């Protein structure tokens, strides 16, 4: 099997699997229990919290890090919890972009359908880069409590300028929530550092450890807790756990695995840029070769959606005009290649993804767009085989539509 769907999920490492197994077999106590067995489980949760904090560049240990059940739950707490805490302040508007993950997009649609909150969306250019003039215009209009913009688009890999977003939010008194699911573990993060490009102006950050070789079943929220920019949150699930920010007994095995995944990601990031440059080169070779060969086969140019913008090193989104993404994915799967049509959550739909529509991608290109994504474990051999399978699938599907 050639797995090029790492933006959907990544394989847990051996270290993560060992840690999760140990937590299930030996450390299965309730971390809220006062006896020694329970406190041992609590200690393992706190070790994981500290490791996550280090990966995020948080000073002072795990302060501000909250564990949830999923990344989507962390996002909901980050947006709903923050705007709800602003009740009575006059700040009842959420501003987001038109290319967010469905976890943000659908939550905002839900919040905006009632009377309590208003939601406004900012558009993007043809490569999916935020319209900053429109963002500032929305902020200038007042009443904006929360701005939620993802760091890296899950479908195209396009990177947003979080430093610029953060500066605007601070200038107009809004809290900046960043869905960093596709950034954390792949690039350095320093929310308590001096480099705005690494997240130092983010107020609330959310991520999901299964995107950097952890296991599913745990999400992460970090909220700024320093005196000058302390973020208040209204819990969605009341309870005493997680400092009262998220009730419910913690999923200790998944949390322990997240801690190990964070530690391993931190170690990998500390090796420098050489590995990431090599992987970016592999992505470029995959992208360029498929575009060249398949354009010749189809007699029409294969498009790289978001290709003119800054992108994460691990992903390419290729649009095959007049072909159907689902047919392509089935043909690839039959030959042993795993990929996605945009977001994995949208699998089964024959329409262009909302992200590509917002970018203005032509429908006949958007409907034939496929996402291929690498991880730090991807090999040159997988890229070689992946190129051949994609090209075969394009040829087969193209013949069937003649």
Secondary structure, DSSP 8 states (H G I E B T S, - for coil): -EE-BTTT-----HHHHHHHHHHHHT--S-TT--SHHHHHHHHHHHHHHHHHHHHHT-SSTTTTEEEESSHHHHHHIIIIIHHHTTTTTT--EEEEETT--HHHHHHHHHHHTSSS-EEEEE-B-TTS-B-HHHHHHHHHTS-EEEEE--SB-TTT-BB--HHHHHHHHHHTT-EEEEE-TTTBTTB---TTSS-GGGTTT-SEEEE-GGGGT--SS-EEEEE--SGGG------SS-SSSGGGTS-S---HHHHHHHHHHHHHHHHHHTT-SHHHHHHHHHHHHHHHHHHHHHHHHHTS--EETTTTS-B-TTEEEEE-TTS-HHHHHHHHHHTTEE-BSSSGGGTT--S--HHHHHTT--HHHHTTEEEEE--TT--HHHHHHHHHHHHHHHHHHHHHT-
